[in-house]
């Protein structure tokens, strides 16, 4: 029997899970490429994060497509080389999504947009700013802050930049300093993307409430300013 079809969200919906939600049956939802990647992950906790992210993506998309989650087809063709390691896109679906992990959390954002990028980080007091990640202006802003504020401020820059390059599909192929974003304490905004002004013109950003001790940022391409809503994935996964 086909599961009931749910209307696609008009907002950006972020589903939250934990690695401990992983169950053996989740593996049956993964396609061969995902299973191979899962087996290549050496640490059990990291393997659980990967498994939960893949399973949650398929479970949520199945609700909108009205099909069993194992039938959700994802395409991962790289725009540059044509190999199957690019940003995943669900076939036969106008929703775009982005998966992100922190040590104790997994999140997947879904939206009607040309592309979605979500990044999540856990704030660690021992985090030290990495100079080459920041532009000259960003670094000056960061070093002007009290030292006890710099770890969180650096991760604010990092999550915003990561959300941008996840949305574009570039990932770490683009040096982080080629992407300039607004600073901590300011509304998130993409200010510069070296050589690609069209990305700046089409990007909409938002900070995402990720709970105590965490920061998250969202970038949408080809969409209006999003309303971000949150869903707990525990029941869906377990």
PAKETOR-454573 format. One line per 2 residues: number of its first residue (from 1); for each residue x, y, z of N, C-alpha, C, O. Coordinates in nm, 2 decimals, padded with zeros to 4 digits. Example, Ala and Ser with C-alpha at 12.3 -4.5 7.8 and 13.67 -1.06 7.14 Angstrom:
BEGIN
1> 01.32/-00.57/00.78/01.23/-00.45/00.78/01.32/-00.33/00.78/01.42/-00.33/00.85  01.28/-00.22/00.71/01.37/-00.11/00.71/01.29/00.00/00.79/01.34/00.11/00.80 $
This chain:
BEGIN
1> 00.08/-00.12/00.00/00.00/00.00/00.00/00.09/00.12/00.00/00.18/00.13/00.08  00.05/00.22/-00.09/00.13/00.35/-00.09/00.10/00.43/00.03/-00.01/00.44/00.07 $
3> 00.21/00.49/00.09/00.19/00.57/00.21/00.12/00.70/00.16/00.13/00.74/00.05  00.05/00.77/00.25/-00.02/00.89/00.21/00.08/01.00/00.18/00.18/01.01/00.23 $
5> 00.04/01.08/00.08/00.13/01.19/00.03/00.10/01.31/00.11/-00.01/01.35/00.14  00.21/01.37/00.16/00.20/01.50/00.24/00.23/01.61/00.15/00.32/01.60/00.06 $
7> 00.16/01.73/00.17/00.19/01.84/00.08/00.33/01.89/00.12/00.37/01.90/00.23  00.41/01.93/00.01/00.54/01.98/00.03/00.54/02.11/00.12/00.44/02.19/00.10 $
9> 00.64/02.13/00.20/00.63/02.25/00.28/00.65/02.38/00.20/00.72/02.38/00.10  00.58/02.49/00.24/00.60/02.62/00.18/00.72/02.69/00.25/00.76/02.80/00.20 $
11> 00.76/02.65/00.37/00.87/02.71/00.44/00.99/02.62/00.43/00.99/02.51/00.36  01.10/02.66/00.49/01.22/02.57/00.50/01.20/02.49/00.63/01.19/02.55/00.74 $
13> 01.19/02.36/00.62/01.16/02.27/00.74/01.29/02.20/00.77/01.35/02.13/00.69  01.33/02.21/00.90/01.46/02.14/00.94/01.42/02.03/01.04/01.35/02.05/01.14 $
15> 01.46/01.91/01.00/01.43/01.79/01.09/01.56/01.76/01.17/01.67/01.76/01.12  01.54/01.73/01.30/01.64/01.71/01.39/01.64/01.57/01.44/01.54/01.51/01.47 $
17> 01.76/01.51/01.45/01.78/01.37/01.50/01.91/01.36/01.58/01.99/01.46/01.58  01.93/01.24/01.63/02.06/01.22/01.71/02.11/01.09/01.65/02.04/01.00/01.60 $
19> 02.24/01.07/01.66/02.30/00.94/01.62/02.24/00.82/01.69/02.24/00.71/01.63  02.20/00.84/01.81/02.14/00.73/01.89/02.01/00.68/01.83/01.96/00.57/01.87 $
21> 01.95/00.75/01.74/01.83/00.71/01.67/01.85/00.60/01.56/01.76/00.55/01.51  01.98/00.57/01.53/02.01/00.48/01.43/01.95/00.34/01.47/01.96/00.30/01.58 $
23> 01.89/00.27/01.37/01.84/00.14/01.39/01.89/00.05/01.27/01.91/00.10/01.16  01.90/-00.08/01.29/01.94/-00.17/01.19/01.86/-00.16/01.06/01.92/-00.17/00.95 $
25> 01.73/-00.14/01.07/01.65/-00.14/00.95/01.68/-00.01/00.86/01.64/-00.01/00.74  01.74/00.09/00.92/01.78/00.21/00.84/01.87/00.17/00.72/01.86/00.23/00.61 $
27> 01.95/00.07/00.74/02.05/00.03/00.64/01.98/-00.02/00.51/02.03/00.00/00.40  01.86/-00.08/00.53/01.78/-00.13/00.42/01.73/-00.02/00.33/01.70/-00.04/00.21 $
29> 01.73/00.11/00.38/01.68/00.22/00.30/01.79/00.28/00.21/01.76/00.35/00.11  01.92/00.25/00.24/02.03/00.31/00.17/02.05/00.24/00.03/02.02/00.12/00.02 $
31> 02.09/00.32/-00.06/02.12/00.26/-00.20/02.26/00.21/-00.19/02.33/00.23/-00.09  02.31/00.13/-00.30/02.44/00.07/-00.29/02.55/00.17/-00.27/02.65/00.13/-00.19 $
33> 02.55/00.29/-00.32/02.66/00.38/-00.30/02.66/00.43/-00.16/02.77/00.44/-00.10  02.55/00.45/-00.10/02.54/00.49/00.04/02.59/00.38/00.13/02.66/00.40/00.23 $
35> 02.55/00.26/00.10/02.60/00.15/00.19/02.75/00.13/00.18/02.82/00.10/00.28  02.81/00.15/00.06/02.95/00.15/00.05/03.02/00.26/00.13/03.12/00.23/00.20 $
37> 02.96/00.38/00.12/03.02/00.49/00.20/03.01/00.46/00.35/03.10/00.49/00.43  02.90/00.40/00.39/02.87/00.37/00.53/02.98/00.27/00.58/03.04/00.29/00.69 $
39> 03.01/00.17/00.50/03.10/00.07/00.54/03.25/00.13/00.55/03.33/00.08/00.62  03.27/00.24/00.48/03.40/00.30/00.48/03.43/00.39/00.59/03.54/00.43/00.62 $
41> 03.32/00.42/00.67/03.33/00.51/00.79/03.39/00.42/00.91/03.32/00.33/00.95  03.50/00.45/00.96/03.56/00.36/01.06/03.50/00.37/01.20/03.49/00.26/01.26 $
43> 03.46/00.49/01.24/03.41/00.50/01.38/03.26/00.47/01.39/03.19/00.53/01.31  03.22/00.39/01.48/03.07/00.36/01.49/02.98/00.48/01.51/02.88/00.49/01.45 $
45> 03.02/00.58/01.59/02.94/00.70/01.61/02.92/00.78/01.48/02.82/00.83/01.45  03.03/00.79/01.40/03.03/00.86/01.28/02.94/00.78/01.18/02.87/00.84/01.09 $
47> 02.95/00.65/01.18/02.87/00.56/01.09/02.72/00.58/01.12/02.64/00.59/01.03  02.69/00.59/01.25/02.55/00.62/01.29/02.50/00.75/01.24/02.39/00.76/01.20 $
49> 02.58/00.86/01.25/02.54/00.99/01.20/02.51/00.98/01.05/02.41/01.03/01.01  02.60/00.92/00.98/02.58/00.90/00.83/02.45/00.83/00.80/02.37/00.87/00.72 $
51> 02.43/00.72/00.87/02.31/00.63/00.85/02.19/00.71/00.88/02.09/00.70/00.80  02.18/00.78/00.99/02.06/00.85/01.03/02.03/00.96/00.93/01.92/00.98/00.89 $
53> 02.14/01.03/00.88/02.12/01.14/00.78/02.06/01.08/00.65/01.96/01.14/00.60  02.11/00.97/00.61/02.06/00.91/00.48/01.91/00.86/00.50/01.83/00.88/00.42 $
55> 01.89/00.79/00.61/01.76/00.73/00.64/01.65/00.84/00.66/01.54/00.84/00.60  01.69/00.95/00.73/01.59/01.06/00.75/01.56/01.13/00.62/01.44/01.16/00.60 $
57> 01.66/01.15/00.54/01.63/01.21/00.41/01.53/01.13/00.33/01.43/01.19/00.28  01.55/01.00/00.32/01.46/00.92/00.24/01.32/00.91/00.31/01.21/00.91/00.24 $
59> 01.31/00.90/00.44/01.18/00.89/00.51/01.10/01.02/00.49/00.98/01.01/00.47  01.16/01.13/00.50/01.09/01.26/00.48/01.05/01.28/00.33/00.93/01.31/00.31 $
61> 01.14/01.25/00.24/01.10/01.27/00.10/00.99/01.17/00.06/00.91/01.21/-00.02  00.99/01.05/00.12/00.88/00.95/00.09/00.75/01.01/00.12/00.65/00.97/00.06 $
63> 00.74/01.09/00.23/00.61/01.14/00.27/00.56/01.24/00.17/00.44/01.25/00.15  00.65/01.31/00.10/00.60/01.41/00.00/00.58/01.34/-00.14/00.50/01.39/-00.22 $
65> 00.65/01.23/-00.17/00.64/01.17/-00.29/00.53/01.06/-00.29/00.49/01.02/-00.40  00.49/01.02/-00.17/00.39/00.92/-00.16/00.43/00.78/-00.20/00.36/00.71/-00.27 $
67> 00.56/00.75/-00.17/00.61/00.62/-00.21/00.69/00.56/-00.09/00.72/00.63/00.01  00.72/00.43/-00.09/00.80/00.37/00.02/00.94/00.44/00.02/00.99/00.47/-00.09 $
69> 01.00/00.46/00.13/01.13/00.53/00.14/01.24/00.46/00.06/01.33/00.53/00.01  01.23/00.33/00.05/01.33/00.26/-00.03/01.33/00.29/-00.17/01.42/00.26/-00.25 $
71> 01.22/00.35/-00.22/01.20/00.38/-00.36/01.24/00.52/-00.40/01.24/00.56/-00.51  01.28/00.60/-00.30/01.32/00.74/-00.33/01.46/00.73/-00.40/01.55/00.67/-00.35 $
73> 01.46/00.80/-00.52/01.58/00.79/-00.60/01.66/00.92/-00.59/01.60/01.03/-00.61  01.79/00.91/-00.55/01.87/01.03/-00.54/01.98/01.03/-00.64/02.04/00.92/-00.67 $
75> 02.00/01.14/-00.71/02.10/01.16/-00.81/02.22/01.24/-00.75/02.19/01.34/-00.69  02.34/01.19/-00.77/02.46/01.26/-00.72/02.56/01.29/-00.82/02.68/01.29/-00.80 $
77> 02.52/01.33/-00.94/02.61/01.36/-01.05/02.68/01.49/-01.02/02.62/01.59/-01.00  02.81/01.48/-01.02/02.89/01.60/-01.00/02.88/01.69/-01.12/02.90/01.65/-01.24 $
79> 02.86/01.82/-01.10/02.85/01.92/-01.21/02.98/01.93/-01.29/02.98/01.98/-01.40  03.09/01.90/-01.22/03.22/01.93/-01.28/03.27/01.81/-01.36/03.32/01.82/-01.47 $
81> 03.26/01.69/-01.30/03.33/01.57/-01.36/03.23/01.46/-01.40/03.27/01.37/-01.47  03.10/01.48/-01.36/03.00/01.38/-01.40/03.00/01.25/-01.32/02.92/01.16/-01.35 $
83> 03.09/01.24/-01.22/03.09/01.12/-01.13/02.99/01.14/-01.02/02.93/01.24/-01.00  02.96/01.02/-00.96/02.85/01.02/-00.86/02.89/01.06/-00.72/02.87/00.98/-00.63 $
85> 02.95/01.17/-00.71/02.99/01.22/-00.58/02.95/01.37/-00.56/03.00/01.44/-00.47  02.85/01.41/-00.63/02.80/01.55/-00.62/02.69/01.57/-00.52/02.66/01.48/-00.44 $
87> 02.64/01.69/-00.51/02.53/01.72/-00.42/02.41/01.64/-00.45/02.37/01.64/-00.57  02.35/01.56/-00.36/02.24/01.48/-00.39/02.11/01.56/-00.42/02.08/01.66/-00.36 $
89> 02.04/01.51/-00.52/01.91/01.57/-00.56/01.81/01.46/-00.58/01.84/01.36/-00.64  01.69/01.48/-00.52/01.59/01.38/-00.53/01.52/01.39/-00.67/01.47/01.50/-00.71 $
91> 01.51/01.28/-00.74/01.44/01.27/-00.87/01.29/01.28/-00.85/01.24/01.23/-00.75  01.23/01.34/-00.95/01.08/01.35/-00.95/01.03/01.43/-00.83/00.92/01.40/-00.78 $
93> 01.10/01.53/-00.78/01.06/01.61/-00.66/01.12/01.75/-00.67/01.24/01.76/-00.70  01.04/01.85/-00.64/01.09/01.99/-00.65/01.15/02.04/-00.52/01.18/02.15/-00.50 $
95> 01.15/01.95/-00.42/01.22/01.98/-00.29/01.37/01.97/-00.30/01.41/01.87/-00.36  01.44/02.06/-00.24/01.59/02.04/-00.23/01.62/02.03/-00.08/01.54/02.07/00.00 $
97> 01.73/01.97/-00.05/01.76/01.93/00.09/01.91/01.94/00.11/01.99/01.94/00.02  01.95/01.95/00.24/02.09/01.95/00.28/02.10/01.88/00.41/02.02/01.91/00.51 $
99> 02.20/01.79/00.42/02.22/01.71/00.55/02.35/01.77/00.62/02.45/01.80/00.55  02.34/01.78/00.75/02.46/01.82/00.82/02.47/01.74/00.95/02.37/01.70/01.01 $
101> 02.59/01.73/01.01/02.61/01.65/01.13/02.70/01.73/01.23/02.78/01.81/01.19  02.67/01.72/01.35/02.76/01.76/01.46/02.78/01.63/01.54/02.71/01.53/01.52 $
103> 02.88/01.62/01.64/02.90/01.50/01.71/02.78/01.43/01.77/02.77/01.31/01.77  02.68/01.52/01.82/02.57/01.46/01.89/02.43/01.49/01.82/02.33/01.47/01.88 $
105> 02.44/01.55/01.70/02.31/01.59/01.63/02.32/01.56/01.48/02.43/01.57/01.42  02.21/01.54/01.42/02.20/01.53/01.27/02.08/01.62/01.24/01.98/01.62/01.30 $
107> 02.09/01.70/01.13/01.98/01.78/01.08/01.98/01.77/00.93/02.08/01.76/00.86  01.85/01.78/00.88/01.83/01.78/00.74/01.73/01.89/00.71/01.62/01.89/00.77 $
109> 01.76/01.98/00.62/01.67/02.09/00.58/01.61/02.07/00.45/01.68/02.02/00.35  01.48/02.09/00.43/01.41/02.07/00.31/01.34/02.20/00.27/01.28/02.27/00.36 $
111> 01.35/02.24/00.14/01.28/02.36/00.10/01.26/02.36/-00.05/01.32/02.29/-00.12  01.16/02.43/-00.10/01.14/02.46/-00.24/01.23/02.57/-00.28/01.20/02.69/-00.25 $
113> 01.34/02.54/-00.34/01.44/02.63/-00.38/01.52/02.57/-00.49/01.51/02.45/-00.52  01.61/02.65/-00.56/01.71/02.59/-00.65/01.81/02.50/-00.58/01.85/02.40/-00.63 $
115> 01.85/02.54/-00.46/01.94/02.47/-00.38/01.94/02.51/-00.24/01.89/02.62/-00.20  01.98/02.42/-00.15/01.97/02.44/00.00/02.11/02.40/00.06/02.17/02.30/00.02 $
117> 02.16/02.48/00.15/02.28/02.45/00.22/02.26/02.47/00.37/02.22/02.58/00.41  02.29/02.37/00.45/02.27/02.38/00.60/02.40/02.33/00.66/02.45/02.22/00.62 $
119> 02.45/02.41/00.76/02.57/02.36/00.83/02.54/02.38/00.98/02.48/02.47/01.02  02.59/02.28/01.06/02.57/02.27/01.20/02.71/02.24/01.27/02.78/02.16/01.22 $
121> 02.74/02.31/01.37/02.86/02.29/01.44/02.83/02.30/01.59/02.75/02.37/01.64  02.91/02.22/01.67/02.90/02.23/01.82/03.01/02.32/01.86/03.12/02.32/01.82 $
123> 02.97/02.42/01.95/03.07/02.52/02.00/03.15/02.45/02.11/03.10/02.41/02.21  03.28/02.45/02.08/03.38/02.40/02.18/03.47/02.51/02.23/03.52/02.59/02.14 $
125> 03.48/02.53/02.36/03.57/02.64/02.41/03.71/02.64/02.35/03.78/02.74/02.34  03.76/02.52/02.32/03.89/02.50/02.27/03.91/02.54/02.12/04.02/02.53/02.07 $
127> 03.80/02.57/02.06/03.81/02.60/01.92/03.89/02.72/01.90/03.87/02.82/01.97  03.99/02.72/01.80/04.07/02.83/01.77/04.05/02.88/01.63/04.04/02.80/01.54 $
129> 04.03/03.01/01.61/04.01/03.06/01.48/04.12/03.02/01.38/04.24/03.02/01.42  04.09/02.99/01.26/04.18/02.95/01.16/04.19/03.07/01.06/04.10/03.10/01.00 $
131> 04.31/03.13/01.06/04.33/03.25/00.98/04.29/03.24/00.84/04.22/03.33/00.79  04.33/03.13/00.77/04.30/03.13/00.62/04.16/03.11/00.59/04.12/03.12/00.47 $
133> 04.07/03.08/00.69/03.93/03.07/00.66/03.86/03.21/00.64/03.76/03.22/00.57  03.92/03.31/00.70/03.86/03.44/00.70/03.92/03.54/00.61/04.04/03.53/00.58 $
135> 03.84/03.63/00.56/03.89/03.75/00.49/03.96/03.84/00.58/03.95/03.83/00.70  04.03/03.94/00.53/04.10/04.03/00.61/04.01/04.11/00.70/04.03/04.13/00.82 $
137> 03.89/04.15/00.65/03.79/04.22/00.73/03.73/04.14/00.83/03.71/04.18/00.95  03.70/04.01/00.80/03.64/03.92/00.90/03.74/03.89/01.01/03.70/03.89/01.13 $
139> 03.87/03.88/00.98/03.97/03.85/01.08/03.98/03.97/01.17/04.00/03.95/01.29  03.98/04.09/01.12/03.99/04.21/01.20/03.87/04.22/01.29/03.89/04.26/01.41 $
141> 03.75/04.19/01.24/03.63/04.19/01.33/03.65/04.09/01.44/03.62/04.12/01.56  03.69/03.97/01.41/03.71/03.86/01.51/03.81/03.90/01.62/03.78/03.88/01.74 $
143> 03.93/03.94/01.58/04.03/03.97/01.67/04.00/04.10/01.76/04.06/04.12/01.86  03.90/04.17/01.71/03.85/04.29/01.80/03.76/04.25/01.91/03.72/04.33/01.99 $
145> 03.72/04.12/01.91/03.63/04.08/02.01/03.70/04.03/02.14/03.82/03.99/02.13  03.64/04.03/02.25/03.71/03.97/02.37/03.74/03.82/02.34/03.67/03.75/02.27 $
147> 03.85/03.78/02.40/03.90/03.64/02.36/03.80/03.53/02.39/03.79/03.44/02.32  03.72/03.55/02.50/03.63/03.44/02.53/03.51/03.43/02.44/03.44/03.33/02.44 $
149> 03.49/03.53/02.35/03.39/03.53/02.25/03.43/03.48/02.12/03.35/03.46/02.03  03.56/03.46/02.10/03.61/03.43/01.96/03.58/03.30/01.91/03.56/03.28/01.79 $
151> 03.57/03.19/01.99/03.54/03.06/01.94/03.40/03.06/01.88/03.38/03.01/01.77  03.30/03.11/01.95/03.17/03.11/01.90/03.16/03.20/01.78/03.09/03.17/01.68 $
153> 03.23/03.32/01.78/03.22/03.41/01.66/03.28/03.34/01.54/03.23/03.35/01.43  03.39/03.27/01.56/03.46/03.20/01.45/03.36/03.10/01.39/03.35/03.09/01.26 $
155> 03.29/03.02/01.47/03.20/02.92/01.42/03.08/02.98/01.35/03.02/02.92/01.27  03.04/03.11/01.40/02.94/03.18/01.32/02.98/03.20/01.18/02.90/03.18/01.09 $
157> 03.10/03.25/01.16/03.15/03.27/01.03/03.16/03.14/00.95/03.12/03.13/00.84  03.21/03.04/01.02/03.23/02.91/00.95/03.10/02.85/00.91/03.09/02.80/00.79 $
159> 03.00/02.84/00.99/02.87/02.78/00.95/02.80/02.86/00.84/02.74/02.80/00.75  02.82/02.99/00.84/02.76/03.07/00.73/02.83/03.04/00.60/02.76/03.02/00.50 $
161> 02.96/03.04/00.60/03.04/03.01/00.48/03.01/02.87/00.43/02.99/02.84/00.31  03.01/02.77/00.52/02.98/02.63/00.49/02.84/02.62/00.43/02.82/02.54/00.33 $
163> 02.74/02.69/00.48/02.61/02.67/00.42/02.61/02.73/00.28/02.53/02.67/00.20  02.69/02.83/00.25/02.69/02.88/00.11/02.75/02.78/00.02/02.69/02.75/-00.09 $
165> 02.87/02.73/00.05/02.93/02.64/-00.04/02.86/02.50/-00.05/02.88/02.43/-00.15  02.78/02.46/00.05/02.70/02.35/00.04/02.58/02.37/-00.06/02.54/02.28/-00.13 $
167> 02.53/02.49/-00.05/02.42/02.53/-00.14/02.47/02.53/-00.29/02.40/02.48/-00.38  02.58/02.58/-00.31/02.64/02.59/-00.45/02.69/02.45/-00.50/02.70/02.43/-00.62 $
169> 02.71/02.36/-00.40/02.77/02.23/-00.44/02.92/02.23/-00.45/02.97/02.13/-00.49  02.98/02.34/-00.42/03.13/02.35/-00.43/03.20/02.28/-00.31/03.31/02.22/-00.33 $
171> 03.14/02.29/-00.19/03.21/02.23/-00.08/03.35/02.30/-00.06/03.36/02.42/-00.09  03.44/02.22/-00.01/03.57/02.28/00.02/03.66/02.30/-00.10/03.78/02.33/-00.09 $
173> 03.61/02.28/-00.22/03.68/02.31/-00.34/03.70/02.46/-00.35/03.79/02.51/-00.42  03.61/02.54/-00.29/03.62/02.68/-00.29/03.69/02.72/-00.15/03.64/02.69/-00.05 $
175> 03.80/02.79/-00.16/03.87/02.84/-00.03/03.77/02.92/00.05/03.71/03.01/-00.01  03.76/02.90/00.18/03.66/02.97/00.26/03.68/03.12/00.25/03.58/03.20/00.26 $
177> 03.80/03.17/00.24/03.83/03.32/00.23/03.77/03.38/00.10/03.77/03.50/00.09  03.74/03.30/00.00/03.68/03.35/-00.12/03.53/03.38/-00.10/03.46/03.44/-00.18 $
179> 03.48/03.34/00.02/03.34/03.37/00.05/03.34/03.46/00.17/03.39/03.43/00.28  03.28/03.58/00.16/03.27/03.67/00.27/03.12/03.69/00.31/03.03/03.71/00.23 $
181> 03.10/03.68/00.44/02.97/03.68/00.50/02.97/03.79/00.61/03.07/03.84/00.66  02.85/03.83/00.65/02.83/03.92/00.76/02.88/03.86/00.89/02.89/03.74/00.90 $
183> 02.92/03.95/00.98/02.98/03.90/01.10/02.88/03.86/01.21/02.76/03.88/01.20  02.94/03.80/01.32/02.86/03.76/01.43/02.78/03.88/01.49/02.83/03.99/01.50 $
185> 02.66/03.86/01.53/02.58/03.97/01.58/02.50/04.05/01.48/02.42/04.13/01.51  02.53/04.02/01.35/02.46/04.08/01.24/02.37/03.98/01.17/02.40/03.86/01.17 $
187> 02.26/04.02/01.11/02.18/03.93/01.03/02.27/03.86/00.92/02.35/03.93/00.86  02.25/03.73/00.90/02.34/03.66/00.81/02.32/03.71/00.67/02.20/03.72/00.62 $
189> 02.43/03.73/00.59/02.42/03.78/00.46/02.54/03.75/00.38/02.65/03.76/00.44  02.53/03.70/00.26/02.64/03.68/00.17/02.69/03.81/00.11/02.61/03.87/00.04 $
191> 02.81/03.85/00.14/02.86/03.98/00.09/02.94/03.97/-00.04/02.94/04.05/-00.13  03.02/03.86/-00.05/03.10/03.84/-00.17/03.13/03.69/-00.19/03.15/03.62/-00.10 $
193> 03.13/03.65/-00.32/03.17/03.52/-00.36/03.26/03.54/-00.48/03.22/03.57/-00.59  03.39/03.52/-00.46/03.49/03.56/-00.56/03.46/03.51/-00.69/03.45/03.38/-00.71 $
195> 03.45/03.60/-00.79/03.42/03.56/-00.93/03.28/03.52/-00.96/03.26/03.48/-01.08  03.19/03.52/-00.87/03.06/03.47/-00.89/02.95/03.56/-00.83/02.88/03.52/-00.73 $
197> 02.94/03.68/-00.88/02.84/03.78/-00.83/02.70/03.73/-00.84/02.62/03.77/-00.76  02.67/03.64/-00.93/02.53/03.59/-00.94/02.49/03.51/-00.82/02.37/03.51/-00.79 $
199> 02.58/03.45/-00.75/02.55/03.37/-00.63/02.51/03.47/-00.52/02.42/03.45/-00.45  02.59/03.58/-00.51/02.56/03.68/-00.41/02.42/03.74/-00.43/02.34/03.76/-00.34 $
201> 02.38/03.76/-00.56/02.25/03.82/-00.59/02.14/03.73/-00.56/02.03/03.77/-00.53  02.16/03.60/-00.57/02.05/03.50/-00.55/02.05/03.43/-00.42/01.96/03.34/-00.40 $
203> 02.14/03.46/-00.33/02.15/03.39/-00.20/02.07/03.45/-00.09/02.07/03.58/-00.07  01.99/03.37/-00.02/01.92/03.42/00.10/01.97/03.33/00.22/01.98/03.21/00.21 $
205> 02.00/03.40/00.33/02.06/03.33/00.44/01.98/03.35/00.57/01.90/03.44/00.58  01.99/03.25/00.66/01.93/03.26/00.79/02.01/03.18/00.89/02.07/03.08/00.86 $
207> 02.01/03.24/01.01/02.07/03.16/01.12/01.96/03.06/01.17/01.84/03.10/01.16  01.99/02.94/01.21/01.90/02.84/01.25/01.92/02.81/01.40/02.03/02.78/01.44 $
209> 01.81/02.81/01.48/01.82/02.78/01.62/01.86/02.63/01.63/01.78/02.55/01.59  01.97/02.61/01.69/02.02/02.47/01.70/02.03/02.42/01.84/02.08/02.31/01.86 $
211> 01.99/02.49/01.94/02.00/02.45/02.07/02.12/02.49/02.14/02.22/02.54/02.08  02.13/02.47/02.27/02.25/02.51/02.35/02.37/02.45/02.30/02.38/02.33/02.27 $
213> 02.48/02.53/02.29/02.61/02.48/02.26/02.63/02.45/02.11/02.73/02.39/02.07  02.53/02.49/02.03/02.55/02.46/01.88/02.51/02.59/01.80/02.44/02.68/01.85 $
215> 02.57/02.60/01.68/02.53/02.70/01.59/02.50/02.64/01.45/02.56/02.53/01.42  02.41/02.69/01.38/02.37/02.64/01.25/02.33/02.76/01.16/02.28/02.86/01.21 $
217> 02.36/02.75/01.03/02.33/02.85/00.93/02.27/02.78/00.81/02.30/02.67/00.78  02.18/02.86/00.74/02.11/02.81/00.62/02.13/02.90/00.51/02.13/03.03/00.53 $
219> 02.15/02.85/00.39/02.15/02.93/00.27/02.06/02.87/00.16/02.06/02.75/00.14  01.97/02.95/00.10/01.89/02.91/00.00/01.92/02.99/-00.13/01.95/03.11/-00.12 $
221> 01.92/02.92/-00.24/01.94/02.98/-00.37/01.81/02.97/-00.45/01.75/02.87/-00.46  01.77/03.09/-00.51/01.65/03.09/-00.59/01.52/03.08/-00.51/01.43/03.01/-00.55 $
223> 01.52/03.14/-00.39/01.40/03.14/-00.31/01.39/03.27/-00.23/01.49/03.34/-00.22  01.27/03.29/-00.18/01.25/03.41/-00.10/01.31/03.39/00.04/01.36/03.29/00.08 $
225> 01.29/03.49/00.12/01.33/03.49/00.26/01.25/03.37/00.33/01.13/03.38/00.33  01.32/03.27/00.39/01.24/03.16/00.44/01.19/03.18/00.58/01.25/03.25/00.66 $
227> 01.08/03.11/00.61/01.03/03.09/00.74/01.09/02.95/00.78/01.06/02.85/00.71  01.17/02.94/00.88/01.23/02.82/00.92/01.15/02.75/01.03/01.12/02.81/01.14 $
229> 01.10/02.63/01.01/01.03/02.55/01.11/01.11/02.43/01.14/01.20/02.39/01.07  01.08/02.37/01.26/01.16/02.26/01.31/01.07/02.14/01.34/00.96/02.15/01.38 $
231> 01.13/02.02/01.31/01.06/01.90/01.34/01.15/01.80/01.41/01.27/01.79/01.38  01.10/01.73/01.51/01.17/01.63/01.58/01.15/01.49/01.51/01.04/01.45/01.49 $
233> 01.26/01.43/01.46/01.26/01.31/01.38/01.26/01.18/01.46/01.26/01.08/01.40  01.25/01.19/01.59/01.27/01.07/01.67/01.16/00.97/01.64/01.19/00.85/01.62 $
235> 01.03/01.01/01.63/00.93/00.91/01.60/00.94/00.85/01.47/00.92/00.74/01.45  00.98/00.94/01.37/00.99/00.89/01.23/01.10/00.79/01.22/01.09/00.70/01.14 $
237> 01.21/00.80/01.29/01.32/00.72/01.28/01.31/00.59/01.37/01.37/00.49/01.33  01.24/00.60/01.48/01.24/00.49/01.57/01.11/00.42/01.58/01.10/00.32/01.66 $
